[in-house]
Amino acid sequence: LRSYSSASCAEPDYYLDLHIRLDPNGKMSPWLFNTLELGSEIEIQGPYGDCHYRINEPDRPLLLIAGGTGIGPLHAIVHDALHKGHT
């Protein structure tokens, strides 16, 4: 179980939005919350999934269900859909 999700959509602003939940027993989230300083640069890879908005169906109803940090990708899909004129 991962405590972070990508919440970015394909916009040319070069920012990566992450939703991160602190897991006191985790290896990554405590480091992000307690060690990494504001403005620090880190190198990351991914995500490698195919969770995205289908632009060719702008009138199709969307049903997006998630919980916890899993809402991050769905937030990005809604943002992308609205930006592209989804009705």
N, CA, C and O atoms as a GROMACS GRO file, in nm:
protein
  348
    1LEU      N    1   0.085  -0.119   0.000
    1LEU     CA    2   0.000   0.000   0.000
    1LEU      C    3   0.088   0.123   0.000
    1LEU      O    4   0.172   0.141   0.089
    2ARG      N    5   0.070   0.207  -0.098
    2ARG     CA    6   0.146   0.331  -0.106
    2ARG      C    7   0.062   0.446  -0.050
    2ARG      O    8  -0.060   0.446  -0.063
    3SER      N    9   0.129   0.541   0.012
    3SER     CA   10   0.060   0.654   0.074
    3SER      C   11   0.074   0.781  -0.007
    3SER      O   12   0.068   0.891   0.047
    4TYR      N   13   0.094   0.766  -0.136
    4TYR     CA   14   0.104   0.883  -0.221
    4TYR      C   15   0.050   0.851  -0.360
    4TYR      O   16   0.057   0.737  -0.406
    5SER      N   17  -0.004   0.954  -0.424
    5SER     CA   18  -0.059   0.939  -0.558
    5SER      C   19  -0.027   1.062  -0.640
    5SER      O   20  -0.019   1.173  -0.586
    6SER      N   21  -0.008   1.043  -0.768
    6SER     CA   22   0.009   1.155  -0.859
    6SER      C   23  -0.126   1.222  -0.879
    6SER      O   24  -0.226   1.154  -0.901
    7ALA      N   25  -0.129   1.354  -0.873
    7ALA     CA   26  -0.251   1.429  -0.894
    7ALA      C   27  -0.233   1.531  -1.005
    7ALA      O   28  -0.307   1.629  -1.011
    8SER      N   29  -0.138   1.508  -1.093
    8SER     CA   30  -0.109   1.600  -1.202
    8SER      C   31  -0.181   1.559  -1.329
    8SER      O   32  -0.209   1.441  -1.351
    9CYS      N   33  -0.211   1.657  -1.412
    9CYS     CA   34  -0.264   1.627  -1.544
    9CYS      C   35  -0.166   1.682  -1.647
    9CYS      O   36  -0.069   1.750  -1.612
   10ALA      N   37  -0.191   1.652  -1.772
   10ALA     CA   38  -0.098   1.689  -1.878
   10ALA      C   39  -0.111   1.837  -1.912
   10ALA      O   40  -0.176   1.873  -2.010
   11GLU      N   41  -0.051   1.921  -1.833
   11GLU     CA   42  -0.046   2.065  -1.858
   11GLU      C   43   0.100   2.104  -1.874
   11GLU      O   44   0.188   2.045  -1.811
   12PRO      N   45   0.125   2.203  -1.956
   12PRO     CA   46   0.265   2.241  -1.979
   12PRO      C   47   0.320   2.335  -1.871
   12PRO      O   48   0.391   2.431  -1.905
   13ASP      N   49   0.291   2.310  -1.742
   13ASP     CA   50   0.343   2.398  -1.639
   13ASP      C   51   0.464   2.339  -1.567
   13ASP      O   52   0.524   2.406  -1.483
   14TYR      N   53   0.499   2.216  -1.598
   14TYR     CA   54   0.619   2.149  -1.546
   14TYR      C   55   0.615   2.125  -1.396
   14TYR      O   56   0.720   2.108  -1.334
   15TYR      N   57   0.497   2.124  -1.337
   15TYR     CA   58   0.484   2.094  -1.195
   15TYR      C   59   0.425   1.955  -1.178
   15TYR      O   60   0.346   1.909  -1.260
   16LEU      N   61   0.464   1.889  -1.073
   16LEU     CA   62   0.411   1.758  -1.040
   16LEU      C   63   0.338   1.771  -0.907
   16LEU      O   64   0.399   1.806  -0.806
   17ASP      N   65   0.210   1.743  -0.908
   17ASP     CA   66   0.130   1.748  -0.786
   17ASP      C   67   0.121   1.608  -0.729
   17ASP      O   68   0.085   1.513  -0.799
   18LEU      N   69   0.152   1.595  -0.602
   18LEU     CA   70   0.144   1.466  -0.534
   18LEU      C   71   0.055   1.481  -0.411
   18LEU      O   72   0.065   1.580  -0.338
   19HIS      N   73  -0.030   1.382  -0.386
   19HIS     CA   74  -0.105   1.373  -0.262
   19HIS      C   75  -0.032   1.269  -0.178
   19HIS      O   76  -0.019   1.154  -0.218
   20ILE      N   77   0.016   1.311  -0.061
   20ILE     CA   78   0.099   1.224   0.021
   20ILE      C   79   0.038   1.212   0.160
   20ILE      O   80   0.004   1.312   0.224
   21ARG      N   81   0.026   1.089   0.206
   21ARG     CA   82  -0.020   1.061   0.342
   21ARG      C   83   0.100   1.013   0.422
   21ARG      O   84   0.172   0.922   0.378
   22LEU      N   85   0.122   1.072   0.539
   22LEU     CA   86   0.232   1.031   0.624
   22LEU      C   87   0.202   0.896   0.687
   22LEU      O   88   0.104   0.880   0.759
   23ASP      N   89   0.288   0.800   0.659
   23ASP     CA   90   0.281   0.669   0.723
   23ASP      C   91   0.401   0.659   0.816
   23ASP      O   92   0.514   0.641   0.768
   24PRO      N   93   0.381   0.671   0.947
   24PRO     CA   94   0.494   0.670   1.040
   24PRO      C   95   0.584   0.549   1.027
   24PRO      O   96   0.702   0.556   1.062
   25ASN      N   97   0.533   0.437   0.977
   25ASN     CA   98   0.613   0.316   0.959
   25ASN      C   99   0.671   0.303   0.820
   25ASN      O  100   0.742   0.207   0.791
   26GLY      N  101   0.643   0.400   0.733
   26GLY     CA  102   0.692   0.394   0.596
   26GLY      C  103   0.838   0.436   0.585
   26GLY      O  104   0.897   0.485   0.682
   27LYS      N  105   0.894   0.418   0.468
   27LYS     CA  106   1.033   0.458   0.444
   27LYS      C  107   1.039   0.591   0.369
   27LYS      O  108   1.132   0.669   0.389
   28MET      N  109   0.941   0.617   0.282
   28MET     CA  110   0.946   0.736   0.199
   28MET      C  111   0.872   0.855   0.260
   28MET      O  112   0.928   0.965   0.267
   29SER      N  113   0.749   0.836   0.303
   29SER     CA  114   0.671   0.951   0.350
   29SER      C  115   0.732   1.019   0.473
   29SER      O  116   0.727   1.142   0.479
   30PRO      N  117   0.788   0.948   0.573
   30PRO     CA  118   0.853   1.021   0.683
   30PRO      C  119   0.970   1.106   0.635
   30PRO      O  120   0.993   1.216   0.686
   31TRP      N  121   1.045   1.055   0.538
   31TRP     CA  122   1.156   1.133   0.482
   31TRP      C  123   1.104   1.260   0.414
   31TRP      O  124   1.159   1.368   0.432
   32LEU      N  125   0.996   1.245   0.335
   32LEU     CA  126   0.939   1.361   0.267
   32LEU      C  127   0.887   1.465   0.367
   32LEU      O  128   0.909   1.584   0.349
   33PHE      N  129   0.820   1.420   0.473
   33PHE     CA  130   0.761   1.511   0.570
   33PHE      C  131   0.863   1.570   0.667
   33PHE      O  132   0.852   1.686   0.706
   34ASN      N  133   0.963   1.490   0.707
   34ASN     CA  134   1.050   1.531   0.818
   34ASN      C  135   1.191   1.573   0.778
   34ASN      O  136   1.260   1.639   0.856
   35THR      N  137   1.235   1.535   0.659
   35THR     CA  138   1.374   1.561   0.622
   35THR      C  139   1.386   1.656   0.503
   35THR      O  140   1.466   1.749   0.505
   36LEU      N  141   1.307   1.632   0.401
   36LEU     CA  142   1.315   1.712   0.278
   36LEU      C  143   1.277   1.857   0.310
   36LEU      O  144   1.177   1.882   0.377
   37GLU      N  145   1.356   1.951   0.261
   37GLU     CA  146   1.330   2.092   0.286
   37GLU      C  147   1.259   2.155   0.167
   37GLU      O  148   1.277   2.113   0.053
   38LEU      N  149   1.177   2.256   0.195
   38LEU     CA  150   1.107   2.330   0.092
   38LEU      C  151   1.206   2.384  -0.010
   38LEU      O  152   1.307   2.444   0.027
   39GLY      N  153   1.179   2.361  -0.137
   39GLY     CA  154   1.266   2.407  -0.244
   39GLY      C  155   1.372   2.306  -0.286
   39GLY      O  156   1.445   2.330  -0.382
   40SER      N  157   1.379   2.194  -0.216
   40SER     CA  158   1.476   2.090  -0.252
   40SER      C  159   1.437   2.027  -0.386
   40SER      O  160   1.319   2.022  -0.421
   41GLU      N  161   1.536   1.982  -0.459
   41GLU     CA  162   1.512   1.913  -0.585
   41GLU      C  163   1.535   1.764  -0.566
   41GLU      O  164   1.634   1.723  -0.506
   42ILE      N  165   1.443   1.684  -0.617
   42ILE     CA  166   1.458   1.539  -0.613
   42ILE      C  167   1.428   1.485  -0.752
   42ILE      O  168   1.358   1.549  -0.831
   43GLU      N  169   1.479   1.369  -0.782
   43GLU     CA  170   1.453   1.304  -0.911
   43GLU      C  171   1.360   1.186  -0.887
   43GLU      O  172   1.384   1.103  -0.799
   44ILE      N  173   1.253   1.179  -0.965
   44ILE     CA  174   1.158   1.069  -0.952
   44ILE      C  175   1.127   1.012  -1.089
   44ILE      O  176   1.160   1.073  -1.191
   45GLN      N  177   1.064   0.896  -1.091
   45GLN     CA  178   1.021   0.832  -1.216
   45GLN      C  179   0.876   0.792  -1.203
   45GLN      O  180   0.825   0.770  -1.092
   46GLY      N  181   0.808   0.782  -1.316
   46GLY     CA  182   0.670   0.734  -1.318
   46GLY      C  183   0.573   0.850  -1.315
   46GLY      O  184   0.616   0.965  -1.329
   47PRO      N  185   0.447   0.829  -1.297
   47PRO     CA  186   0.380   0.699  -1.289
   47PRO      C  187   0.374   0.632  -1.426
   47PRO      O  188   0.389   0.698  -1.529
   48TYR      N  189   0.352   0.504  -1.427
   48TYR     CA  190   0.352   0.427  -1.551
   48TYR      C  191   0.216   0.369  -1.586
   48TYR      O  192   0.207   0.281  -1.672
   49GLY      N  193   0.111   0.414  -1.520
   49GLY     CA  194  -0.023   0.362  -1.546
   49GLY      C  195  -0.088   0.427  -1.667
   49GLY      O  196  -0.026   0.508  -1.736
   50ASP      N  197  -0.212   0.390  -1.691
   50ASP     CA  198  -0.286   0.446  -1.804
   50ASP      C  199  -0.418   0.507  -1.760
   50ASP      O  200  -0.518   0.500  -1.832
   51CYS      N  201  -0.419   0.566  -1.644
   51CYS     CA  202  -0.537   0.632  -1.589
   51CYS      C  203  -0.541   0.774  -1.645
   51CYS      O  204  -0.465   0.860  -1.600
   52HIS      N  205  -0.629   0.799  -1.742
   52HIS     CA  206  -0.632   0.929  -1.808
   52HIS      C  207  -0.771   0.960  -1.861
   52HIS      O  208  -0.859   0.873  -1.863
   53TYR      N  209  -0.790   1.084  -1.904
   53TYR     CA  210  -0.916   1.130  -1.960
   53TYR      C  211  -0.920   1.103  -2.111
   53TYR      O  212  -0.823   1.129  -2.181
   54ARG      N  213  -1.032   1.051  -2.160
   54ARG     CA  214  -1.049   1.025  -2.304
   54ARG      C  215  -1.114   1.148  -2.367
   54ARG      O  216  -1.234   1.172  -2.350
   55ILE      N  217  -1.036   1.225  -2.439
   55ILE     CA  218  -1.082   1.351  -2.494
   55ILE      C  219  -1.189   1.333  -2.603
   55ILE      O  220  -1.264   1.427  -2.631
   56ASN      N  221  -1.197   1.216  -2.664
   56ASN     CA  222  -1.290   1.195  -2.776
   56ASN      C  223  -1.433   1.168  -2.730
   56ASN      O  224  -1.520   1.143  -2.814
   57GLU      N  225  -1.462   1.174  -2.600
   57GLU     CA  226  -1.597   1.151  -2.550
   57GLU      C  227  -1.637   1.262  -2.452
   57GLU      O  228  -1.660   1.236  -2.334
   58PRO      N  229  -1.645   1.387  -2.500
   58PRO     CA  230  -1.669   1.501  -2.410
   58PRO      C  231  -1.808   1.507  -2.347
   58PRO      O  232  -1.828   1.580  -2.250
   59ASP      N  233  -1.904   1.431  -2.398
   59ASP     CA  234  -2.039   1.432  -2.343
   59ASP      C  235  -2.068   1.309  -2.257
   59ASP      O  236  -2.176   1.299  -2.197
   60ARG      N  237  -1.975   1.216  -2.250
   60ARG     CA  238  -1.997   1.092  -2.175
   60ARG      C  239  -1.992   1.121  -2.025
   60ARG      O  240  -1.901   1.189  -1.978
   61PRO      N  241  -2.089   1.070  -1.948
   61PRO     CA  242  -2.084   1.089  -1.803
   61PRO      C  243  -1.958   1.025  -1.743
   61PRO      O  244  -1.911   0.922  -1.791
   62LEU      N  245  -1.906   1.089  -1.639
   62LEU     CA  246  -1.788   1.036  -1.571
   62LEU      C  247  -1.828   0.989  -1.431
   62LEU      O  248  -1.898   1.060  -1.359
   63LEU      N  249  -1.785   0.871  -1.394
   63LEU     CA  250  -1.803   0.820  -1.259
   63LEU      C  251  -1.664   0.785  -1.208
   63LEU      O  252  -1.602   0.689  -1.256
   64LEU      N  253  -1.615   0.862  -1.113
   64LEU     CA  254  -1.481   0.844  -1.061
   64LEU      C  255  -1.490   0.813  -0.912
   64LEU      O  256  -1.545   0.893  -0.836
   65ILE      N  257  -1.439   0.699  -0.870
   65ILE     CA  258  -1.449   0.655  -0.731
   65ILE      C  259  -1.309   0.625  -0.677
   65ILE      O  260  -1.231   0.555  -0.741
   66ALA      N  261  -1.278   0.680  -0.560
   66ALA     CA  262  -1.148   0.656  -0.498
   66ALA      C  263  -1.157   0.682  -0.349
   66ALA      O  264  -1.255   0.738  -0.300
   67GLY      N  265  -1.056   0.641  -0.279
   67GLY     CA  266  -1.047   0.667  -0.136
   67GLY      C  267  -0.903   0.696  -0.099
   67GLY      O  268  -0.811   0.653  -0.168
   68GLY      N  269  -0.883   0.767   0.009
   68GLY     CA  270  -0.749   0.800   0.055
   68GLY      C  271  -0.671   0.879  -0.049
   68GLY      O  272  -0.727   0.967  -0.115
   69THR      N  273  -0.543   0.848  -0.063
   69THR     CA  274  -0.463   0.921  -0.161
   69THR      C  275  -0.496   0.879  -0.303
   69THR      O  276  -0.447   0.940  -0.398
   70GLY      N  277  -0.578   0.775  -0.320
   70GLY     CA  278  -0.620   0.732  -0.453
   70GLY      C  279  -0.704   0.835  -0.526
   70GLY      O  280  -0.728   0.822  -0.646
   71ILE      N  281  -0.747   0.939  -0.456
   71ILE     CA  282  -0.826   1.044  -0.519
   71ILE      C  283  -0.737   1.134  -0.607
   71ILE      O  284  -0.789   1.208  -0.691
   72GLY      N  285  -0.606   1.130  -0.588
   72GLY     CA  286  -0.515   1.215  -0.664
   72GLY      C  287  -0.529   1.203  -0.814
   72GLY      O  288  -0.549   1.304  -0.880
   73PRO      N  289  -0.519   1.082  -0.872
   73PRO     CA  290  -0.534   1.070  -1.017
   73PRO      C  291  -0.672   1.114  -1.066
   73PRO      O  292  -0.684   1.169  -1.175
   74LEU      N  293  -0.774   1.089  -0.986
   74LEU     CA  294  -0.909   1.129  -1.027
   74LEU      C  295  -0.924   1.281  -1.026
   74LEU      O  296  -0.994   1.337  -1.110
   75HIS      N  297  -0.859   1.347  -0.932
   75HIS     CA  298  -0.858   1.494  -0.930
   75HIS      C  299  -0.795   1.546  -1.060
   75HIS      O  300  -0.845   1.642  -1.119
   76ALA      N  301  -0.686   1.483  -1.102
   76ALA     CA  302  -0.620   1.524  -1.225
   76ALA      C  303  -0.708   1.500  -1.347
   76ALA      O  304  -0.711   1.582  -1.438
   77ILE      N  305  -0.781   1.390  -1.349
   77ILE     CA  306  -0.871   1.360  -1.462
   77ILE      C  307  -0.982   1.464  -1.470
   77ILE      O  308  -1.012   1.514  -1.579
   78VAL      N  309  -1.043   1.498  -1.357
   78VAL     CA  310  -1.149   1.600  -1.357
   78VAL      C  311  -1.094   1.734  -1.404
   78VAL      O  312  -1.156   1.802  -1.486
   79HIS      N  313  -0.979   1.773  -1.353
   79HIS     CA  314  -0.916   1.899  -1.393
   79HIS      C  315  -0.890   1.901  -1.543
   79HIS      O  316  -0.920   2.000  -1.611
   80ASP      N  317  -0.834   1.792  -1.595
   80ASP     CA  318  -0.804   1.781  -1.738
   80ASP      C  319  -0.932   1.784  -1.821
   80ASP      O  320  -0.937   1.852  -1.924
   81ALA      N  321  -1.035   1.711  -1.778
   81ALA     CA  322  -1.161   1.708  -1.850
   81ALA      C  323  -1.225   1.847  -1.859
   81ALA      O  324  -1.269   1.888  -1.966
   82LEU      N  325  -1.229   1.917  -1.748
   82LEU     CA  326  -1.287   2.052  -1.748
   82LEU      C  327  -1.206   2.148  -1.832
   82LEU      O  328  -1.262   2.232  -1.903
   83HIS      N  329  -1.074   2.134  -1.825
   83HIS     CA  330  -0.985   2.220  -1.906
   83HIS      C  331  -1.008   2.196  -2.056
   83HIS      O  332  -0.993   2.288  -2.137
   84LYS      N  333  -1.046   2.073  -2.093
   84LYS     CA  334  -1.066   2.040  -2.234
   84LYS      C  335  -1.212   2.051  -2.277
   84LYS      O  336  -1.248   2.009  -2.387
   85GLY      N  337  -1.298   2.110  -2.191
   85GLY     CA  338  -1.436   2.138  -2.230
   85GLY      C  339  -1.536   2.027  -2.208
   85GLY      O  340  -1.641   2.027  -2.271
   86HIS      N  341  -1.506   1.932  -2.120
   86HIS     CA  342  -1.602   1.825  -2.095
   86HIS      C  343  -1.732   1.883  -2.043
   86HIS      O  344  -1.732   1.971  -1.957
   87THR      N  345  -1.842   1.833  -2.096
   87THR     CA  346  -1.973   1.884  -2.054
   87THR      C  347  -2.040   1.791  -1.957
   87THR      O  348  -2.151   1.819  -1.911
   0.00000   0.00000   0.00000
